[in-house]
Amino acid sequence: MLIELKDVGKDFTVRKKTGRGLRREKEKIRALDKLGFSIDRGEIVGYIGPNGAGKSTTIKIMSGILVPDRGVCMIDGREPHKDRKAHVRRIGVVFGQRSSLWWDVPVLDSFELLREIYGVEKARYQRTLSRLTELLDLGQIVRTPARQLSLGQRMRCEVAAALLHEPDILFLDEPTIGLDAVSKLAVRSFIREINRERGVTVILTTHDMSDIEALTSRVMLLGRGRLLYDGTLTNIRERYGGEKTLAVRFSGPLRGSLPGTQIVEKGEGHVSFRFDPKEVSAASLLAALPKVADVTDVSVREPSLEAVMAGMYKEMGV
């Protein structure tokens, strides 16, 4: 087992206005409450939940930035906050809204400084940098000051910076926030490549469900500081997916409807039927289609993952 958390808890104290002048009262906020899970080496795991659920707090505990108030966090046999120097040599962290690059100097200078900090041997560093430059298409970008880069270019450099010392684990906290479609595809492709090529374990925290769908098979849902779900995307879709849509294109007249469905869209030569897969299967509907239309094309549309997750959040009350 590479990562294991047992009954981890973390509290924060905040000061809130009382409505009586400048007086403020202290209030304890429980960010994590008896949180526990384990992750095997080489997994890509989506760690999701609404704002304030405790996702970033968990990442900071696993990376050694925060100390848990209760419970135990073990990463590859280490307690991150106790063995911080040894631990940071084996992990990479990317926070989408924070930078590890120096703003006014070329990115390559930041990389060189990180090489010195991590004590990476020169030849090994050059090999790693060459591979990262190729996979992330950095090219001349690394010779440009960070402040002159677009957000997509900077995030590709941030990911490279986190991997220069060849860590075993990569923590990604909103790595594609604000990126255009091309940059998102580049980052996703790179994550899949390093996982396949070097077996890097990836923990991905994001609100972008397209990232989750593209990269992960296992999803952990956090709510109110507790783990509410740990399983596959397939199971989530089956349980919370709701109704599907059967879109049909046809020639000639439409000869009625399909049992167990509702027509939600109809036009010249096309019609869409909505159905609940728990009540009627797509296979039975496809078999019945020739009775109602001379079909030229057909497709079954799943609800978007965003809609599925919204239903899941609602049912779980998060």
N, C-alpha and C positions, 0 to 999 in steps of 0.2 A: 504494500500500500504506500503510495507516494505522499498523499495528503490525507490527514485525518484530523477532524475537529470533534471534540467530545464536550457537550454541555457548555459551550462557550457563551459567556455573557459579557456585555459591555454597557456601561451607563455613562451618561454625560449630564453635567449640571449646567443649567441655563438660568439666566436671570430674566424675569418677566415683569413688565410694568404692573403696578397694583391699582392704578387710577387715583392714587393719593400722592399728588405732587411728584417728586423725583424718586420716591421709594420703589425699590424693586425687590421681589421675593425670589428665592432660589427654588428651582423645580428640577427634580431628577427625571431624566428621559432615559428609558430603557431601549437602547439601540439594537442590542442582540439579547435573546433570551433562550438559554439552553439549546443553542444551535449545534447541530451535529451532522456530519456527512463525511464520506471518504471518496477519494478520486484515485484511480489507478494511473500508472505511468502511460503516457501516450494518448490520453483522452483529450477530446475537445468538448468542453462543457459550457453550456449557456447558463449564466447565473442572472436571473431576471427578477423583476418585481417593480412596484410603483415607487415613485420618489419617496424617500424617507424610510424605505423598508429595511435598510441596513446593509445594502450591497457594498457600497464603498468602504464602510466600516470593516466588513469582513475582509475585503481585499487588503486594507491597511494592516489588519492583524496578521494575515498570512504573509505579508511582505515585511513584517517586523517594524512597521512605522508606529503602530499602536500596540499596547499591552492589554490582553484580555483581563477583565476584573475577576472572571470565574472560568472554570473549565480549562481544557488543554488544547492547544493547537500544535500539531507535529507535522513538519514538512521534511520528508526524506530523512527522518530520524532526528531532526533538529527542532528546537523551540525557537521560532524566528526572533523574538525579542531578546532572548538570552544569548543566542549564537549569531548575532547580527552580521558580523564580518564574514563568517563562513557562509551564512545564508545568502547574502546579497550577491555573492559570486556565482550562485547557482540559479538565480532568478532574474527575469527581466520584467519591468513594469512600464506600462504606457497609460498615462492618464490623459484622456482626450482634451481636457481643458487646462492642463498644465504642461509646461515644456521643460525638457532636459537639455535643450540647446541654448547656447549663449546667443543673445539676440543680435548683437552688432558685429559678430565675426563670422567668417565663412563656416558652413556646416562641418567641413573637413577638419577645421581647427577644434571644434567641439568634440568630434570623434577622436582626435589625437589626445585630447585631454582625458576623455573617458578611458582610452587605452592605458594611460598612465595611472589613473585612479584604480582601475581593476588589475593593473600589473600584467597586461596581456603581452606576450612575447611578440616582437615586431613581425616576424615572418607569419606567425599564426594570424595576427591582426590583418595583415595584407591579404591573406587568403580569404578570411571571413568577409572583409570589406568588399573584395572583388565579387564574391558570390552575392552579397546583399545588394550591391550596385546593379548587378545583372538582373536579379529577381524582382527588385523594386523599381527598376528603370530610373536610377538616380542620375546617371550621366554627369552633366555639368552642374546639376543642381547642388552638389556637395561643395562647389566652389563659390556659392552665392551666400551672402549673409542671411541668417534665418529670417530677419525682418522683411526681406525682399521676396520671400517665397509666398506662393499661394497657400491656402490652408491645406489643400490636397498634397502639395509638394512637401510642406512641413510635416504633415502626419506620416508620410512615407519615410522621411528622415528620422522622425521620432521612433518609429518601429525599428528602423535599422540601428539606432543608438541603443535601444534596449537589448539588441541581440549581438552586439559587437564582441561580447565576452563569452558567447556561445552558452547561454543558460539552458538548464533542463526544463524550466517552467517559465511560461510567459503569462503575466496577468495583464489583461486588456480591459480598461475601464472606459467605455464609450470611444473606441478608437476611430470610428468613422463619423463622428458627430459633425455635421455641417459639410461633409464632403460631397462632391459631385459624383455622378454615376460612374464615370471612368475611374476616378480615384478609389471609390469603394470596391470596384471589381478588382483593381490592382492589389489592394490590401488583402481582400479575401483570398485571392489566388495565392498570394505569398504565404498567408497563414496555413492554407492547406498544404503548400509545398514543404514548409519547414516541418510540419507535423509528419508528413509522409517520408521526408528525406532523413530527418534527424530524430524523429520520435518526440519532438518537443510537446510537452503537456500544456494545453492552453485553457485558461479560464477567462471566458468572455462575458463582460457585463455591459449590457446595452439595452436601450429602448427600441432599437431598430430591429423589428422582427424579421426583416429580410436578411440581416446579418445572421440571426439565429438559424433561419431556415437554410441558408447557404452553407453554414459551417458546422452546425452541431447536430447530433442525434439525441444526446442526453440534455435534459433541461432541469434545472433546479429553480423553483419559484419561492422567493422569500417574501414574507408579509408580516409586518409588525414585529420584526426581529426574529421570526421563527421560520423554519423550513416547512412549507405547506405542500410541496409536491417535488418528487424526484423521480423522473422517468423519461420516456421517449416522446418525441414530437408526434409519432404515430398514435400513441395512446391518447395524447392530448386531443388530437383531431377526432379520434373515434369517440371520445367521451364528451367533448365540448364543441365539436364541429357544427352541430345543428344541421340545417337544411342545405341541400345541394341544388344545383341548377343543371337541367338537361337542355342544352341548346341544339336546336334542330334546323337545318335548312332542307327545303323540299321543293318539288315541282308539282304542279297541279293543285287541286283543292286540298284543304285540311279536313279530314273526315272524323272530326270529334276530338276528344281529349284522352288522356291516359289515366287509368284508375290509380288513385293514391297520389295524384299530383294536382297542382294548381297552375294555370296559365298566368305568367307574370309579365310576359311581353309577347306581342304578336304583330306581325307585319307581312308585307308581300313576300312570300317565299321563305319566311323564317318564323319560328316560335320558340319560346323558352318555357319549360315546365319546372316548377319548384317542387321538391319532394324531400321527405325525411327518410334517410337511409335506414333508420331503425324500423320504419314501417314498411318500406318497399325497397327492393334492391335495384341498383342501376342495371344489372343484368336482365332482370325481368322486364324493366321498362324498354330496354333496347330490343328485347324479343318481341314486345308488343307494338313497337313503332310502325312496322309495315302495315298494320291494320288501320292506322289513322293518317298516314302520309307516305308519299313516294320520296323516300329520304335520299338526299344527295350528299349531306355532310352532317355529322353529329359530334358533340363533345359534352363531357361532364365537367362542370366547374365546381371546384371546392371553394368554400368561403375563405377569404383572406386570413392569414395567420393572425393579423391584427384583430380581426373580428372574433376569431376563436379565443384569443387570449383575453379580449375584453369580456367575453362570456365567462371565462374561467375566473377572472378577477372578481367579477360580479357575484358568482356563485360562492366564492370563498370569502367574500366580504372584505377584499383588500383594495 
